[in-house]
Amino acid sequence: MINANTDRYPELREAVSDLCERFGDEYWRELDDSRDYPEAFVKELTDAGWLSALIPEEYGGTGLGMAEASVILEQINRCGGNAGACHAQMYTMGTILRHGSPEQKKKFLPEIAGGQLRLQAFGVTEPNTGSDTTKLRTRAEFKGDYYEIHGEKVWTSRVQHSDLLLLLARTTPLDQVKKKSDGLSVFLVDLREATGDELEVHPIQTMMNHETNQVFFSGLKVPRGNLIGEEGRGFRYILDGMNAERTLIAAECIGDGYWFIDTASAYAGEREVFGRPIGQNQGIQFPIARAYVNLRSADLMRYQAADLFDQGVKSGAEANMAKLLAADASWEAANVALQTHGGYGFARDFDIERKFRETRLYQVAPISTNLILSFVAEHVLNLPRSY
Ligand SMILES: Cc1cc2nc3c(=O)[nH]c(=O)nc-3n(C[C@H](O)[C@H](O)[C@H](O)COP(=O)(O)OP(=O)(O)OC[C@H]3O[C@@H](n4cnc5c(N)ncnc54)[C@H](O)[C@@H]3O)c2cc1C
């Protein structure tokens, strides 16, 4: 494995790698074939406390910072696995931590930290409105002791492996609010209590092994006590959580990128064609070297985003830029690794094609490249809003 000399937290990396070694390439390959959830891996990761990294110790978590949390997820992907199956357990609880009441924190965070409760599903995206989040149509009607939810979400990942779902729904109609981002609220939905009439889950098959779904709400009752923060301010709460999500997913891309470059370099050194290793040709070595250079620069932006987050400084621009740079770098590394392997890159047993499919997602989710560029143009460069 390449040892980038800026690699931070070597002991943490080693501990996570030790765990990942017990879940080798064949484990991930078989799950990819059967489209199953990596239950055994996620259980070990939870039991070892790695998924509670961002939960303070007073609530039973490991109380680490964003930089360390990002290294945990990076290392999973760097070892050949896919942290996408469980990354949301690490950061979705941030909405409760930052905006929940003392009672909600006491009730939910210790059990999330211990893994007795899984909160790794969040429903924001809708089929009809896509990236235009404030237009979402799912509505929550206040009925006294509870809210009644009607509507639908799409791409609600890991919902079949969650006890709780963080849901963004409209509580005041769009035409009755001053700002379109007002009137949206966040709810913690207890999936264990939902009946089949109120909540329907339709799995979506995707090009990689990612448990994701379309979810329909028909009068689902959510107790008033499960509203997070103030009614109508949910959009801001969700935005607050996005910096953590983008920084952590940038780290996963970086892990993928190092895996592709390690794998491509090793193969280029071994594979002999025309009587010499293919890696001796500049046509093979330069693309790998360039991908490595781009990955290292993305890696620096990841740490900058994480460090600002840990210092409590606004990190929106850096989190977005880290996500864009890292997703681009991992995708470049994926292409290079596939090309370096020639035909063998397409063979299941080399794992390139699996990780190629997995890392491609991050050009689109959780935010697409164009929307990041729009954010930078508008909020960093003060250019006119384009949508
Ligand atoms: C496997 C998977 C898992 C996911 N998991 C979750 C989840 O757990 N929870 C959740 O809420 N969502 C989830 N998502 C949804 C994801 O966040 C969205 O797919 C993503 O934000 C893009 O939204 P969209 O698919 O509706 O694309 P659209 O908004 O329809 O956009 C389509 C394309 O048009 C571009 N575009 C749109 N508007 C503009 C514009 N104004 N300027 C320039 N380009 C523009 C976009 O960049 C994109 O490339 C997941 C998606 C996938 C594929």
The ligand as a Gaussian input file, in Angstrom:
#p B3LYP/6-31G(d) Opt

LIG

0 1
 C      -27.295000       5.020000      -5.241000
 C      -27.864000       6.312000      -4.759000
 C      -28.058000       6.504000      -3.389000
 C      -28.640000       7.675000      -2.920000
 N      -28.932000       7.800000      -1.571000
 C      -29.699000       8.838000      -1.144000
 C      -30.208000       8.873000       0.194000
 O      -29.923000       7.999000       1.021000
 N      -31.030000       9.892000       0.539000
 C      -31.388000      10.878000      -0.333000
 O      -32.134000      11.784000       0.047000
 N      -30.909000      10.880000      -1.621000
 C      -30.086000       9.893000      -2.037000
 N      -29.639000       9.855000      -3.335000
 C      -30.070000      10.890000      -4.259000
 C      -28.956000      11.789000      -4.743000
 O      -28.591000      12.688000      -3.739000
 C      -29.480000      12.468000      -6.014000
 O      -29.532000      11.469000      -7.025000
 C      -28.633000      13.601000      -6.456000
 O      -28.695000      14.640000      -5.492000
 C      -29.093000      14.141000      -7.817000
 O      -30.473000      14.319000      -7.844000
 P      -31.331000      13.664000      -9.037000
 O      -30.918000      12.266000      -9.180000
 O      -32.763000      13.943000      -8.810000
 O      -30.821000      14.443000     -10.324000
 P      -31.434000      15.763000     -10.961000
 O      -31.629000      16.807000      -9.921000
 O      -32.583000      15.382000     -11.808000
 O      -30.227000      16.206000     -11.911000
 C      -29.881000      15.447000     -13.070000
 C      -28.596000      16.032000     -13.645000
 O      -28.835000      17.401000     -14.021000
 C      -27.895000      18.247000     -13.402000
 N      -28.588000      19.512000     -13.029000
 C      -29.788000      19.661000     -12.430000
 N      -30.039000      20.972000     -12.250000
 C      -28.981000      21.660000     -12.758000
 C      -28.627000      23.048000     -12.874000
 N      -29.437000      24.006000     -12.419000
 N      -27.440000      23.356000     -13.424000
 C      -26.618000      22.405000     -13.905000
 N      -26.882000      21.079000     -13.817000
 C      -28.039000      20.727000     -13.254000
 C      -27.421000      17.501000     -12.160000
 O      -26.136000      17.926000     -11.781000
 C      -27.463000      16.053000     -12.632000
 O      -26.247000      15.741000     -13.270000
 C      -28.989000       8.711000      -3.826000
 C      -28.743000       8.543000      -5.190000
 C      -28.212000       7.360000      -5.664000
 C      -28.014000       7.185000      -7.132000

